[in-house]
């Protein structure tokens, strides 16, 4: 096959997935992000305390916020 004839349409295998019409697979691609990036101001001593507990301080902050949320009115 010449280089001119070797277009993506002429290849036996395409690295690109076939497009599917909306339907069975459309719900699969509706993914909600679990985490959201944001900027927040926290007192330095509070942040230092969370960081002093080791790796995963953001997860611990999230856990405290979630616990507060679940036990509020």
PDB file of N, H, CA, C and O in Angstrom:
ATOM      1  N   UNK A   1       0.849  -1.165   0.000  1.00  0.00           N
ATOM      2  CA  UNK A   1       0.000   0.000   0.000  1.00  0.00           C
ATOM      3  C   UNK A   1       0.896   1.230   0.000  1.00  0.00           C
ATOM      4  O   UNK A   1       1.848   1.297   0.779  1.00  0.00           O
ATOM      5  N   UNK A   2       0.618   2.180  -0.838  1.00  0.00           N
ATOM      6  H   UNK A   2      -0.155   2.125  -1.471  1.00  0.00           H
ATOM      7  CA  UNK A   2       1.432   3.386  -0.911  1.00  0.00           C
ATOM      8  C   UNK A   2       1.090   4.315   0.257  1.00  0.00           C
ATOM      9  O   UNK A   2       0.009   4.208   0.834  1.00  0.00           O
ATOM     10  N   UNK A   3       2.010   5.231   0.610  1.00  0.00           N
ATOM     11  H   UNK A   3       2.889   5.318   0.140  1.00  0.00           H
ATOM     12  CA  UNK A   3       1.729   6.166   1.702  1.00  0.00           C
ATOM     13  C   UNK A   3       0.476   7.007   1.461  1.00  0.00           C
ATOM     14  O   UNK A   3      -0.209   7.389   2.410  1.00  0.00           O
ATOM     15  N   UNK A   4       0.182   7.292   0.213  1.00  0.00           N
ATOM     16  H   UNK A   4       0.739   6.982  -0.558  1.00  0.00           H
ATOM     17  CA  UNK A   4      -1.008   8.088  -0.099  1.00  0.00           C
ATOM     18  C   UNK A   4      -2.273   7.285   0.194  1.00  0.00           C
ATOM     19  O   UNK A   4      -3.261   7.830   0.686  1.00  0.00           O
ATOM     20  N   UNK A   5      -2.237   5.984  -0.113  1.00  0.00           N
ATOM     21  H   UNK A   5      -1.435   5.541  -0.513  1.00  0.00           H
ATOM     22  CA  UNK A   5      -3.402   5.137   0.124  1.00  0.00           C
ATOM     23  C   UNK A   5      -3.582   4.794   1.606  1.00  0.00           C
ATOM     24  O   UNK A   5      -4.662   4.373   2.019  1.00  0.00           O
ATOM     25  N   UNK A   6      -2.535   4.971   2.396  1.00  0.00           N
ATOM     26  H   UNK A   6      -1.657   5.313   2.061  1.00  0.00           H
ATOM     27  CA  UNK A   6      -2.571   4.571   3.807  1.00  0.00           C
ATOM     28  C   UNK A   6      -3.188   5.679   4.673  1.00  0.00           C
ATOM     29  O   UNK A   6      -2.492   6.319   5.460  1.00  0.00           O
ATOM     30  N   UNK A   7      -4.441   5.886   4.524  1.00  0.00           N
ATOM     31  H   UNK A   7      -5.006   5.366   3.884  1.00  0.00           H
ATOM     32  CA  UNK A   7      -5.169   6.853   5.337  1.00  0.00           C
ATOM     33  C   UNK A   7      -5.856   6.101   6.458  1.00  0.00           C
ATOM     34  O   UNK A   7      -5.982   4.879   6.382  1.00  0.00           O
ATOM     35  N   UNK A   8      -6.308   6.798   7.507  1.00  0.00           N
ATOM     36  H   UNK A   8      -6.205   7.791   7.569  1.00  0.00           H
ATOM     37  CA  UNK A   8      -6.986   6.098   8.608  1.00  0.00           C
ATOM     38  C   UNK A   8      -8.178   5.260   8.154  1.00  0.00           C
ATOM     39  O   UNK A   8      -8.505   4.256   8.788  1.00  0.00           O
ATOM     40  N   UNK A   9      -8.822   5.656   7.076  1.00  0.00           N
ATOM     41  H   UNK A   9      -8.557   6.472   6.561  1.00  0.00           H
ATOM     42  CA  UNK A   9      -9.972   4.896   6.601  1.00  0.00           C
ATOM     43  C   UNK A   9      -9.576   3.600   5.926  1.00  0.00           C
ATOM     44  O   UNK A   9     -10.373   2.666   5.846  1.00  0.00           O
ATOM     45  N   UNK A  10      -8.334   3.540   5.433  1.00  0.00           N
ATOM     46  H   UNK A  10      -7.686   4.299   5.498  1.00  0.00           H
ATOM     47  CA  UNK A  10      -7.874   2.342   4.739  1.00  0.00           C
ATOM     48  C   UNK A  10      -7.127   1.365   5.650  1.00  0.00           C
ATOM     49  O   UNK A  10      -6.776   0.268   5.216  1.00  0.00           O
ATOM     50  N   UNK A  11      -6.881   1.744   6.889  1.00  0.00           N
ATOM     51  H   UNK A  11      -7.166   2.636   7.242  1.00  0.00           H
ATOM     52  CA  UNK A  11      -6.167   0.852   7.796  1.00  0.00           C
ATOM     53  C   UNK A  11      -7.096  -0.252   8.291  1.00  0.00           C
ATOM     54  O   UNK A  11      -8.277  -0.008   8.537  1.00  0.00           O
ATOM     55  N   UNK A  12      -6.565  -1.465   8.439  1.00  0.00           N
ATOM     56  H   UNK A  12      -5.605  -1.664   8.239  1.00  0.00           H
ATOM     57  CA  UNK A  12      -7.398  -2.552   8.930  1.00  0.00           C
ATOM     58  C   UNK A  12      -7.783  -2.347  10.401  1.00  0.00           C
ATOM     59  O   UNK A  12      -8.816  -2.847  10.849  1.00  0.00           O
ATOM     60  N   UNK A  13      -6.953  -1.613  11.148  1.00  0.00           N
ATOM     61  H   UNK A  13      -6.114  -1.207  10.785  1.00  0.00           H
ATOM     62  CA  UNK A  13      -7.245  -1.356  12.559  1.00  0.00           C
ATOM     63  C   UNK A  13      -7.182   0.142  12.793  1.00  0.00           C
ATOM     64  O   UNK A  13      -6.245   0.804  12.347  1.00  0.00           O
ATOM     65  N   UNK A  14      -8.153   0.668  13.474  1.00  0.00           N
ATOM     66  H   UNK A  14      -8.914   0.130  13.836  1.00  0.00           H
ATOM     67  CA  UNK A  14      -8.145   2.086  13.801  1.00  0.00           C
ATOM     68  C   UNK A  14      -7.926   2.246  15.301  1.00  0.00           C
ATOM     69  O   UNK A  14      -8.580   1.569  16.094  1.00  0.00           O
ATOM     70  N   UNK A  15      -7.015   3.133  15.700  1.00  0.00           N
ATOM     71  H   UNK A  15      -6.484   3.683  15.055  1.00  0.00           H
ATOM     72  CA  UNK A  15      -6.802   3.359  17.123  1.00  0.00           C
ATOM     73  C   UNK A  15      -7.939   4.153  17.754  1.00  0.00           C
ATOM     74  O   UNK A  15      -7.997   4.296  18.975  1.00  0.00           O
ATOM     75  N   UNK A  16      -8.835   4.664  16.932  1.00  0.00           N
ATOM     76  H   UNK A  16      -8.789   4.547  15.939  1.00  0.00           H
ATOM     77  CA  UNK A  16      -9.945   5.471  17.422  1.00  0.00           C
ATOM     78  C   UNK A  16     -11.197   4.606  17.572  1.00  0.00           C
ATOM     79  O   UNK A  16     -11.512   3.813  16.685  1.00  0.00           O
ATOM     80  N   UNK A  17     -11.912   4.757  18.693  1.00  0.00           N
ATOM     81  H   UNK A  17     -11.655   5.401  19.413  1.00  0.00           H
ATOM     82  CA  UNK A  17     -13.120   3.950  18.864  1.00  0.00           C
ATOM     83  C   UNK A  17     -14.205   4.370  17.885  1.00  0.00           C
ATOM     84  O   UNK A  17     -14.272   5.527  17.469  1.00  0.00           O
ATOM     85  N   UNK A  18     -15.045   3.422  17.527  1.00  0.00           N
ATOM     86  H   UNK A  18     -14.991   2.482  17.865  1.00  0.00           H
ATOM     87  CA  UNK A  18     -16.155   3.734  16.635  1.00  0.00           C
ATOM     88  C   UNK A  18     -17.149   4.605  17.387  1.00  0.00           C
ATOM     89  O   UNK A  18     -17.364   4.433  18.587  1.00  0.00           O
ATOM     90  N   UNK A  19     -17.745   5.533  16.668  1.00  0.00           N
ATOM     91  H   UNK A  19     -17.569   5.673  15.694  1.00  0.00           H
ATOM     92  CA  UNK A  19     -18.766   6.373  17.284  1.00  0.00           C
ATOM     93  C   UNK A  19     -20.057   5.572  17.365  1.00  0.00           C
ATOM     94  O   UNK A  19     -20.450   4.892  16.418  1.00  0.00           O
ATOM     95  N   UNK A  20     -20.697   5.669  18.507  1.00  0.00           N
ATOM     96  H   UNK A  20     -20.377   6.221  19.276  1.00  0.00           H
ATOM     97  CA  UNK A  20     -21.963   4.984  18.678  1.00  0.00           C
ATOM     98  C   UNK A  20     -23.062   6.019  18.775  1.00  0.00           C
ATOM     99  O   UNK A  20     -22.861   7.127  19.272  1.00  0.00           O
ATOM    100  N   UNK A  21     -24.196   5.643  18.301  1.00  0.00           N
ATOM    101  H   UNK A  21     -24.359   4.743  17.897  1.00  0.00           H
ATOM    102  CA  UNK A  21     -25.320   6.560  18.380  1.00  0.00           C
ATOM    103  C   UNK A  21     -25.784   6.648  19.830  1.00  0.00           C
ATOM    104  O   UNK A  21     -25.577   5.711  20.602  1.00  0.00           O
ATOM    105  N   UNK A  22     -26.409   7.758  20.208  1.00  0.00           N
ATOM    106  H   UNK A  22     -26.577   8.518  19.581  1.00  0.00           H
ATOM    107  CA  UNK A  22     -26.896   7.866  21.583  1.00  0.00           C
ATOM    108  C   UNK A  22     -27.822   6.697  21.906  1.00  0.00           C
ATOM    109  O   UNK A  22     -28.609   6.265  21.063  1.00  0.00           O
ATOM    110  N   UNK A  23     -27.724   6.210  23.085  1.00  0.00           N
ATOM    111  H   UNK A  23     -27.085   6.561  23.769  1.00  0.00           H
ATOM    112  CA  UNK A  23     -28.551   5.077  23.466  1.00  0.00           C
ATOM    113  C   UNK A  23     -27.967   4.350  24.639  1.00  0.00           C
ATOM    114  O   UNK A  23     -27.781   4.926  25.711  1.00  0.00           O
ATOM    115  N   UNK A  24     -27.675   3.088  24.444  1.00  0.00           N
ATOM    116  H   UNK A  24     -27.826   2.619  23.573  1.00  0.00           H
ATOM    117  CA  UNK A  24     -27.260   2.207  25.532  1.00  0.00           C
ATOM    118  C   UNK A  24     -26.015   2.711  26.254  1.00  0.00           C
ATOM    119  O   UNK A  24     -25.924   2.591  27.476  1.00  0.00           O
ATOM    120  N   UNK A  25     -25.059   3.271  25.523  1.00  0.00           N
ATOM    121  H   UNK A  25     -25.133   3.368  24.530  1.00  0.00           H
ATOM    122  CA  UNK A  25     -23.809   3.670  26.147  1.00  0.00           C
ATOM    123  C   UNK A  25     -23.802   5.123  26.613  1.00  0.00           C
ATOM    124  O   UNK A  25     -22.862   5.544  27.288  1.00  0.00           O
ATOM    125  N   UNK A  26     -24.819   5.892  26.271  1.00  0.00           N
ATOM    126  H   UNK A  26     -25.583   5.550  25.723  1.00  0.00           H
ATOM    127  CA  UNK A  26     -24.795   7.307  26.622  1.00  0.00           C
ATOM    128  C   UNK A  26     -24.820   7.517  28.132  1.00  0.00           C
ATOM    129  O   UNK A  26     -24.180   8.448  28.621  1.00  0.00           O
ATOM    130  N   UNK A  27     -25.522   6.698  28.876  1.00  0.00           N
ATOM    131  H   UNK A  27     -26.042   5.941  28.479  1.00  0.00           H
ATOM    132  CA  UNK A  27     -25.568   6.839  30.327  1.00  0.00           C
ATOM    133  C   UNK A  27     -24.211   6.536  30.959  1.00  0.00           C
ATOM    134  O   UNK A  27     -23.871   7.097  32.001  1.00  0.00           O
ATOM    135  N   UNK A  28     -23.443   5.658  30.337  1.00  0.00           N
ATOM    136  H   UNK A  28     -23.719   5.202  29.491  1.00  0.00           H
ATOM    137  CA  UNK A  28     -22.136   5.293  30.857  1.00  0.00           C
ATOM    138  C   UNK A  28     -21.209   6.494  30.944  1.00  0.00           C
ATOM    139  O   UNK A  28     -20.411   6.592  31.876  1.00  0.00           O
ATOM    140  N   UNK A  29     -21.301   7.400  29.995  1.00  0.00           N
ATOM    141  H   UNK A  29     -21.950   7.321  29.238  1.00  0.00           H
ATOM    142  CA  UNK A  29     -20.377   8.523  29.911  1.00  0.00           C
ATOM    143  C   UNK A  29     -20.810   9.717  30.756  1.00  0.00           C
ATOM    144  O   UNK A  29     -20.077  10.704  30.820  1.00  0.00           O
ATOM    145  N   UNK A  30     -21.963   9.667  31.400  1.00  0.00           N
ATOM    146  H   UNK A  30     -22.559   8.865  31.347  1.00  0.00           H
ATOM    147  CA  UNK A  30     -22.412  10.748  32.273  1.00  0.00           C
ATOM    148  C   UNK A  30     -21.807  10.523  33.653  1.00  0.00           C
ATOM    149  O   UNK A  30     -22.431   9.924  34.529  1.00  0.00           O
ATOM    150  N   UNK A  31     -20.596  11.007  33.830  1.00  0.00           N
ATOM    151  H   UNK A  31     -20.089  11.493  33.119  1.00  0.00           H
ATOM    152  CA  UNK A  31     -19.852  10.782  35.066  1.00  0.00           C
ATOM    153  C   UNK A  31     -19.794  12.088  35.849  1.00  0.00           C
ATOM    154  O   UNK A  31     -19.371  13.121  35.329  1.00  0.00           O
ATOM    155  N   UNK A  32     -20.221  12.026  37.095  1.00  0.00           N
ATOM    156  H   UNK A  32     -20.564  11.187  37.517  1.00  0.00           H
ATOM    157  CA  UNK A  32     -20.134  13.176  37.989  1.00  0.00           C
ATOM    158  C   UNK A  32     -18.796  13.106  38.723  1.00  0.00           C
ATOM    159  O   UNK A  32     -18.429  12.044  39.224  1.00  0.00           O
ATOM    160  N   UNK A  33     -18.061  14.216  38.796  1.00  0.00           N
ATOM    161  H   UNK A  33     -18.359  15.079  38.388  1.00  0.00           H
ATOM    162  CA  UNK A  33     -16.804  14.166  39.543  1.00  0.00           C
ATOM    163  C   UNK A  33     -17.077  13.987  41.028  1.00  0.00           C
ATOM    164  O   UNK A  33     -18.005  14.584  41.573  1.00  0.00           O
ATOM    165  N   UNK A  34     -16.275  13.174  41.672  1.00  0.00           N
ATOM    166  H   UNK A  34     -15.521  12.689  41.229  1.00  0.00           H
ATOM    167  CA  UNK A  34     -16.439  12.914  43.090  1.00  0.00           C
ATOM    168  C   UNK A  34     -15.795  14.044  43.896  1.00  0.00           C
ATOM    169  O   UNK A  34     -16.346  14.475  44.909  1.00  0.00           O
ATOM    170  N   UNK A  35     -14.672  14.508  43.465  1.00  0.00           N
ATOM    171  H   UNK A  35     -14.224  14.158  42.642  1.00  0.00           H
ATOM    172  CA  UNK A  35     -13.952  15.572  44.156  1.00  0.00           C
ATOM    173  C   UNK A  35     -13.960  16.830  43.288  1.00  0.00           C
ATOM    174  O   UNK A  35     -13.983  16.753  42.059  1.00  0.00           O
ATOM    175  N   UNK A  36     -13.942  17.979  43.945  1.00  0.00           N
ATOM    176  H   UNK A  36     -13.923  18.042  44.943  1.00  0.00           H
ATOM    177  CA  UNK A  36     -13.914  19.267  43.246  1.00  0.00           C
ATOM    178  C   UNK A  36     -12.714  20.043  43.771  1.00  0.00           C
ATOM    179  O   UNK A  36     -12.524  20.162  44.981  1.00  0.00           O
ATOM    180  N   UNK A  37     -11.912  20.565  42.862  1.00  0.00           N
ATOM    181  H   UNK A  37     -12.067  20.468  41.878  1.00  0.00           H
ATOM    182  CA  UNK A  37     -10.777  21.386  43.270  1.00  0.00           C
ATOM    183  C   UNK A  37     -11.285  22.776  43.637  1.00  0.00           C
ATOM    184  O   UNK A  37     -12.097  23.360  42.919  1.00  0.00           O
ATOM    185  N   UNK A  38     -10.800  23.297  44.759  1.00  0.00           N
ATOM    186  H   UNK A  38     -10.140  22.823  45.342  1.00  0.00           H
ATOM    187  CA  UNK A  38     -11.186  24.630  45.161  1.00  0.00           C
ATOM    188  C   UNK A  38     -10.068  25.283  45.944  1.00  0.00           C
ATOM    189  O   UNK A  38      -9.123  24.626  46.381  1.00  0.00           O
ATOM    190  N   UNK A  39     -10.190  26.568  46.111  1.00  0.00           N
ATOM    191  H   UNK A  39     -10.958  27.102  45.757  1.00  0.00           H
ATOM    192  CA  UNK A  39      -9.239  27.327  46.914  1.00  0.00           C
ATOM    193  C   UNK A  39      -9.977  27.796  48.151  1.00  0.00           C
ATOM    194  O   UNK A  39     -11.052  28.387  48.047  1.00  0.00           O
ATOM    195  N   UNK A  40      -9.412  27.540  49.325  1.00  0.00           N
ATOM    196  H   UNK A  40      -8.539  27.059  49.411  1.00  0.00           H
ATOM    197  CA  UNK A  40     -10.057  27.887  50.579  1.00  0.00           C
ATOM    198  C   UNK A  40      -8.995  28.433  51.536  1.00  0.00           C
ATOM    199  O   UNK A  40      -7.854  27.972  51.548  1.00  0.00           O
ATOM    200  N   UNK A  41      -9.389  29.408  52.322  1.00  0.00           N
ATOM    201  H   UNK A  41     -10.316  29.782  52.311  1.00  0.00           H
ATOM    202  CA  UNK A  41      -8.458  29.964  53.308  1.00  0.00           C
ATOM    203  C   UNK A  41      -8.734  29.311  54.656  1.00  0.00           C
ATOM    204  O   UNK A  41      -9.855  29.349  55.164  1.00  0.00           O
ATOM    205  N   UNK A  42      -7.694  28.715  55.224  1.00  0.00           N
ATOM    206  H   UNK A  42      -6.784  28.684  54.811  1.00  0.00           H
ATOM    207  CA  UNK A  42      -7.767  28.042  56.518  1.00  0.00           C
ATOM    208  C   UNK A  42      -6.696  28.669  57.398  1.00  0.00           C
ATOM    209  O   UNK A  42      -5.609  28.997  56.921  1.00  0.00           O
ATOM    210  N   UNK A  43      -6.995  28.832  58.665  1.00  0.00           N
ATOM    211  H   UNK A  43      -7.877  28.565  59.053  1.00  0.00           H
ATOM    212  CA  UNK A  43      -5.992  29.366  59.591  1.00  0.00           C
ATOM    213  C   UNK A  43      -4.724  28.527  59.513  1.00  0.00           C
ATOM    214  O   UNK A  43      -4.784  27.300  59.426  1.00  0.00           O
ATOM    215  N   UNK A  44      -3.580  29.195  59.544  1.00  0.00           N
ATOM    216  H   UNK A  44      -3.530  30.191  59.614  1.00  0.00           H
ATOM    217  CA  UNK A  44      -2.292  28.524  59.378  1.00  0.00           C
ATOM    218  C   UNK A  44      -2.079  27.438  60.423  1.00  0.00           C
ATOM    219  O   UNK A  44      -1.567  26.365  60.105  1.00  0.00           O
ATOM    220  N   UNK A  45      -2.472  27.710  61.683  1.00  0.00           N
ATOM    221  H   UNK A  45      -2.889  28.582  61.941  1.00  0.00           H
ATOM    222  CA  UNK A  45      -2.246  26.715  62.722  1.00  0.00           C
ATOM    223  C   UNK A  45      -3.121  25.478  62.531  1.00  0.00           C
ATOM    224  O   UNK A  45      -2.716  24.368  62.875  1.00  0.00           O
ATOM    225  N   UNK A  46      -4.318  25.670  61.984  1.00  0.00           N
ATOM    226  H   UNK A  46      -4.647  26.572  61.704  1.00  0.00           H
ATOM    227  CA  UNK A  46      -5.197  24.536  61.703  1.00  0.00           C
ATOM    228  C   UNK A  46      -4.589  23.678  60.596  1.00  0.00           C
ATOM    229  O   UNK A  46      -4.527  22.455  60.719  1.00  0.00           O
ATOM    230  N   UNK A  47      -4.142  24.315  59.521  1.00  0.00           N
ATOM    231  H   UNK A  47      -4.192  25.309  59.421  1.00  0.00           H
ATOM    232  CA  UNK A  47      -3.520  23.585  58.419  1.00  0.00           C
ATOM    233  C   UNK A  47      -2.254  22.872  58.893  1.00  0.00           C
ATOM    234  O   UNK A  47      -2.017  21.719  58.533  1.00  0.00           O
ATOM    235  N   UNK A  48      -1.442  23.559  59.699  1.00  0.00           N
ATOM    236  H   UNK A  48      -1.635  24.496  59.991  1.00  0.00           H
ATOM    237  CA  UNK A  48      -0.220  22.931  60.227  1.00  0.00           C
ATOM    238  C   UNK A  48      -0.552  21.678  61.041  1.00  0.00           C
ATOM    239  O   UNK A  48       0.150  20.671  60.946  1.00  0.00           O
ATOM    240  N   UNK A  49      -1.627  21.739  61.843  1.00  0.00           N
ATOM    241  H   UNK A  49      -2.197  22.557  61.920  1.00  0.00           H
ATOM    242  CA  UNK A  49      -2.014  20.594  62.645  1.00  0.00           C
ATOM    243  C   UNK A  49      -2.390  19.408  61.759  1.00  0.00           C
ATOM    244  O   UNK A  49      -1.949  18.284  61.999  1.00  0.00           O
ATOM    245  N   UNK A  50      -3.215  19.664  60.722  1.00  0.00           N
ATOM    246  H   UNK A  50      -3.573  20.577  60.526  1.00  0.00           H
ATOM    247  CA  UNK A  50      -3.595  18.573  59.807  1.00  0.00           C
ATOM    248  C   UNK A  50      -2.365  18.007  59.110  1.00  0.00           C
ATOM    249  O   UNK A  50      -2.228  16.790  58.984  1.00  0.00           O
ATOM    250  N   UNK A  51      -1.469  18.884  58.657  1.00  0.00           N
ATOM    251  H   UNK A  51      -1.581  19.872  58.759  1.00  0.00           H
ATOM    252  CA  UNK A  51      -0.265  18.423  57.961  1.00  0.00           C
ATOM    253  C   UNK A  51       0.669  17.661  58.897  1.00  0.00           C
ATOM    254  O   UNK A  51       1.380  16.755  58.463  1.00  0.00           O
ATOM    255  N   UNK A  52       0.669  18.026  60.180  1.00  0.00           N
ATOM    256  H   UNK A  52       0.091  18.762  60.533  1.00  0.00           H
ATOM    257  CA  UNK A  52       1.574  17.361  61.131  1.00  0.00           C
ATOM    258  C   UNK A  52       1.195  15.893  61.346  1.00  0.00           C
ATOM    259  O   UNK A  52       2.008  15.109  61.836  1.00  0.00           O
ATOM    260  N   UNK A  53      -0.014  15.526  60.987  1.00  0.00           N
ATOM    261  H   UNK A  53      -0.674  16.163  60.589  1.00  0.00           H
ATOM    262  CA  UNK A  53      -0.477  14.147  61.155  1.00  0.00           C
ATOM    263  C   UNK A  53       0.005  13.243  60.021  1.00  0.00           C
ATOM    264  O   UNK A  53      -0.234  12.035  60.039  1.00  0.00           O
ATOM    265  N   UNK A  54       0.687  13.836  59.028  1.00  0.00           N
ATOM    266  H   UNK A  54       0.881  14.817  59.012  1.00  0.00           H
ATOM    267  CA  UNK A  54       1.256  13.042  57.941  1.00  0.00           C
ATOM    268  C   UNK A  54       0.503  13.171  56.636  1.00  0.00           C
ATOM    269  O   UNK A  54      -0.380  14.013  56.468  1.00  0.00           O
ATOM    270  N   UNK A  55       0.885  12.313  55.732  1.00  0.00           N
ATOM    271  H   UNK A  55       1.602  11.629  55.868  1.00  0.00           H
ATOM    272  CA  UNK A  55       0.311  12.308  54.387  1.00  0.00           C
ATOM    273  C   UNK A  55      -1.201  12.096  54.457  1.00  0.00           C
ATOM    274  O   UNK A  55      -1.698  11.324  55.277  1.00  0.00           O
ATOM    275  N   UNK A  56      -1.917  12.796  53.581  1.00  0.00           N
ATOM    276  H   UNK A  56      -1.513  13.423  52.915  1.00  0.00           H
ATOM    277  CA  UNK A  56      -3.364  12.638  53.525  1.00  0.00           C
ATOM    278  C   UNK A  56      -4.128  13.705  54.292  1.00  0.00           C
ATOM    279  O   UNK A  56      -5.280  13.498  54.671  1.00  0.00           O
ATOM    280  N   UNK A  57      -3.488  14.843  54.519  1.00  0.00           N
ATOM    281  H   UNK A  57      -2.552  15.011  54.211  1.00  0.00           H
ATOM    282  CA  UNK A  57      -4.156  15.880  55.302  1.00  0.00           C
ATOM    283  C   UNK A  57      -5.415  16.406  54.628  1.00  0.00           C
ATOM    284  O   UNK A  57      -6.374  16.762  55.312  1.00  0.00           O
ATOM    285  N   UNK A  58      -5.430  16.462  53.301  1.00  0.00           N
ATOM    286  H   UNK A  58      -4.651  16.173  52.745  1.00  0.00           H
ATOM    287  CA  UNK A  58      -6.630  16.934  52.600  1.00  0.00           C
ATOM    288  C   UNK A  58      -7.789  15.959  52.802  1.00  0.00           C
ATOM    289  O   UNK A  58      -8.936  16.378  52.960  1.00  0.00           O
ATOM    290  N   UNK A  59      -7.493  14.676  52.797  1.00  0.00           N
ATOM    291  H   UNK A  59      -6.561  14.336  52.669  1.00  0.00           H
ATOM    292  CA  UNK A  59      -8.517  13.663  53.043  1.00  0.00           C
ATOM    293  C   UNK A  59      -9.064  13.797  54.457  1.00  0.00           C
ATOM    294  O   UNK A  59     -10.268  13.663  54.673  1.00  0.00           O
ATOM    295  N   UNK A  60      -8.183  14.061  55.426  1.00  0.00           N
ATOM    296  H   UNK A  60      -7.204  14.169  55.251  1.00  0.00           H
ATOM    297  CA  UNK A  60      -8.638  14.242  56.805  1.00  0.00           C
ATOM    298  C   UNK A  60      -9.498  15.490  56.953  1.00  0.00           C
ATOM    299  O   UNK A  60     -10.505  15.465  57.660  1.00  0.00           O
ATOM    300  N   UNK A  61      -9.113  16.585  56.293  1.00  0.00           N
ATOM    301  H   UNK A  61      -8.294  16.606  55.718  1.00  0.00           H
ATOM    302  CA  UNK A  61      -9.930  17.799  56.329  1.00  0.00           C
ATOM    303  C   UNK A  61     -11.302  17.502  55.747  1.00  0.00           C
ATOM    304  O   UNK A  61     -12.318  17.928  56.297  1.00  0.00           O
ATOM    305  N   UNK A  62     -11.337  16.777  54.643  1.00  0.00           N
ATOM    306  H   UNK A  62     -10.512  16.431  54.196  1.00  0.00           H
ATOM    307  CA  UNK A  62     -12.614  16.422  54.016  1.00  0.00           C
ATOM    308  C   UNK A  62     -13.464  15.568  54.963  1.00  0.00           C
ATOM    309  O   UNK A  62     -14.680  15.746  55.034  1.00  0.00           O
ATOM    310  N   UNK A  63     -12.836  14.654  55.680  1.00  0.00           N
ATOM    311  H   UNK A  63     -11.848  14.509  55.622  1.00  0.00           H
ATOM    312  CA  UNK A  63     -13.568  13.784  56.609  1.00  0.00           C
ATOM    313  C   UNK A  63     -14.195  14.601  57.740  1.00  0.00           C
ATOM    314  O   UNK A  63     -15.332  14.341  58.136  1.00  0.00           O
ATOM    315  N   UNK A  64     -13.461  15.583  58.259  1.00  0.00           N
ATOM    316  H   UNK A  64     -12.538  15.793  57.937  1.00  0.00           H
ATOM    317  CA  UNK A  64     -13.996  16.440  59.317  1.00  0.00           C
ATOM    318  C   UNK A  64     -15.172  17.253  58.790  1.00  0.00           C
ATOM    319  O   UNK A  64     -16.196  17.375  59.462  1.00  0.00           O
ATOM    320  N   UNK A  65     -15.029  17.804  57.599  1.00  0.00           N
ATOM    321  H   UNK A  65     -14.197  17.704  57.053  1.00  0.00           H
ATOM    322  CA  UNK A  65     -16.114  18.577  56.997  1.00  0.00           C
ATOM    323  C   UNK A  65     -17.340  17.695  56.756  1.00  0.00           C
ATOM    324  O   UNK A  65     -18.466  18.125  57.007  1.00  0.00           O
ATOM    325  N   UNK A  66     -17.136  16.473  56.276  1.00  0.00           N
ATOM    326  H   UNK A  66     -16.221  16.124  56.072  1.00  0.00           H
ATOM    327  CA  UNK A  66     -18.247  15.556  56.022  1.00  0.00           C
ATOM    328  C   UNK A  66     -18.964  15.184  57.321  1.00  0.00           C
ATOM    329  O   UNK A  66     -20.194  15.162  57.381  1.00  0.00           O
ATOM    330  N   UNK A  67     -18.188  14.897  58.341  1.00  0.00           N
ATOM    331  H   UNK A  67     -17.189  14.915  58.293  1.00  0.00           H
ATOM    332  CA  UNK A  67     -18.779  14.554  59.638  1.00  0.00           C
ATOM    333  C   UNK A  67     -19.634  15.694  60.161  1.00  0.00           C
ATOM    334  O   UNK A  67     -20.735  15.470  60.664  1.00  0.00           O
ATOM    335  N   UNK A  68     -19.129  16.922  60.045  1.00  0.00           N
ATOM    336  H   UNK A  68     -18.234  17.104  59.637  1.00  0.00           H
ATOM    337  CA  UNK A  68     -19.894  18.095  60.454  1.00  0.00           C
ATOM    338  C   UNK A  68     -21.175  18.230  59.631  1.00  0.00           C
ATOM    339  O   UNK A  68     -22.244  18.515  60.171  1.00  0.00           O
ATOM    340  N   UNK A  69     -21.056  18.026  58.338  1.00  0.00           N
ATOM    341  H   UNK A  69     -20.187  17.794  57.899  1.00  0.00           H
ATOM    342  CA  UNK A  69     -22.215  18.115  57.450  1.00  0.00           C
ATOM    343  C   UNK A  69     -23.280  17.088  57.830  1.00  0.00           C
ATOM    344  O   UNK A  69     -24.465  17.418  57.886  1.00  0.00           O
ATOM    345  N   UNK A  70     -22.870  15.851  58.090  1.00  0.00           N
ATOM    346  H   UNK A  70     -21.908  15.583  58.045  1.00  0.00           H
ATOM    347  CA  UNK A  70     -23.809  14.780  58.372  1.00  0.00           C
ATOM    348  C   UNK A  70     -24.493  14.948  59.725  1.00  0.00           C
ATOM    349  O   UNK A  70     -25.596  14.441  59.927  1.00  0.00           O
ATOM    350  N   UNK A  71     -23.858  15.646  60.641  1.00  0.00           N
ATOM    351  H   UNK A  71     -22.962  16.058  60.477  1.00  0.00           H
ATOM    352  CA  UNK A  71     -24.437  15.806  61.974  1.00  0.00           C
ATOM    353  C   UNK A  71     -25.015  17.202  62.217  1.00  0.00           C
ATOM    354  O   UNK A  71     -25.281  17.576  63.359  1.00  0.00           O
ATOM    355  N   UNK A  72     -25.206  17.959  61.158  1.00  0.00           N
ATOM    356  H   UNK A  72     -24.990  17.656  60.230  1.00  0.00           H
ATOM    357  CA  UNK A  72     -25.812  19.281  61.319  1.00  0.00           C
ATOM    358  C   UNK A  72     -27.302  19.182  60.996  1.00  0.00           C
ATOM    359  O   UNK A  72     -27.787  18.154  60.523  1.00  0.00           O
ATOM    360  N   UNK A  73     -27.997  20.253  61.259  1.00  0.00           N
ATOM    361  H   UNK A  73     -27.603  21.087  61.643  1.00  0.00           H
ATOM    362  CA  UNK A  73     -29.465  20.260  61.032  1.00  0.00           C
ATOM    363  C   UNK A  73     -29.771  19.931  59.614  1.00  0.00           C
ATOM    364  O   UNK A  73     -30.939  19.887  59.229  1.00  0.00           O
TER     365      UNK A  73
END
